[in-house]
Amino acid sequence: MKNQKPEDANQKPETGQFPLLASDAYESFLSDLKIRIRRAQIRAAQAVNTEVTLLYWEIGQDILQRQETEGWGSKVIDRLSKDLKREFPDMRGFSTRNLKYMRKLAEAYPDREIVQRTAAQIPWRHNQVLLEKLKEREKRLWYAQQSLENGWSRDILIMQIESNLYQRQGGAVTNFERTLPKPESDLAQQMIKSPYNFEFLSLGKEVQERELEKALVEHIREFLIELGVGFAFVGSQYRLEVEGDEFFIDLLFYHFKLRRFVVIDLKTTDFKPEYAGKMNFYVAAIDDLLRHPDDNPTIGMVLCRSSKSTIVEYALRDVNTPIAVSTHQLPAQLQDSLPTPGQLEMELETAAREIEAQQESVD
């Protein structure tokens, strides 16, 4: 009988064809690889998108130039579409409609550098939305940059344009310039909108504050989109205890980009000066009870039905904590301009009589 080779005490058994590895180390290694691969995929997709958009811009420039110098009419786009589709059957994007968008892109941005820096960094369908819905180049570039920074989908971009975000951004009355250092004050100012658009809620005009708060929490995804990128929901009716007394904050958020808590006090009335004092208390309490040493000072926002800027400025003048006063817009507020059922019925009857009179005159 042959002598058996003694087993190496240090030899590790194998399972199948893979050696046993420390679980934590392997999972960490695998997780890191996944992140790097996804980042590479995103960079590759962005590079392709950039090249395609620049190609579209060049085609649009060529069409414009030929139409100007050669006198070609609009029919050339139809012919060009057919010929390009026939030559490149596996490529999409050469429809007559898309070629017209290419020409619009070239008209909107004569400078290639602007296209490369902004328009080519967002998906082509986003550019189609910007070309279709906006006339001013400044607004187009602003929304393109916001889409790039915030990762907006096409639907979110449309919603932000239709809700007039460009005008609403940074529109609240605040004391940030005095209570926050630069550039924090500018960043915080741009974070606050006015008015906030709550059209995603189904509420009556005489809604109570707790009803509004409950509806916003139930539609927290839409509310976070309206607040903007960076907000994380901490809680509603957030309890604070100060010397044995309880206080409840309507809505508490944390903003990751600004590294600070954001307190929101909801009001369904016009702004009153005493609201500033109450918010000052909440901000001071959050700074003492919740704020981490690495966090920046807490910001408070009074969100009310309407406000008068001079009254707000007086109320915030001697307040040393950063506070903003903004407004909200409910669907019921937009319905005041719509006709009532009775008015609509009268208008229909009037229109019917006019049609009958026209028919009698023709006969």
Secondary structure, 3 states (H helix, E strand, C coil): CCCCCCCCCCCCCEECCEECCCHHHHHHHHHHHHHHHHHHHHHHHHHHHHHHHHHHHHHHHHHHHHHHHCCCCCHHHHHHHHHHHHHCCCCCCCCHHHHHHHHHHHHHCCCHHHHHHCHHHCCHHHHHHHHHHCCCHHHHHHHHHHHHHHCCCHHHHHHHHHCCHHHHECCCEECHHHHCCCCHHHHHHHHCECCEECCCCCCCCCCCHHHHHHHHHHCHHHHHHHHCCCEEEEEEEEEEEECCEEEEEEEEEEECCCCEEEEEEECCCECCCHHHHHHHHHHHHHHHHCCCCCCCCCEEEEEECECCHHHHHHHHCCCCCCEEEEEEECHHHHHHHCCCHHHHHHHHHHHHHHHHHHHHHHC
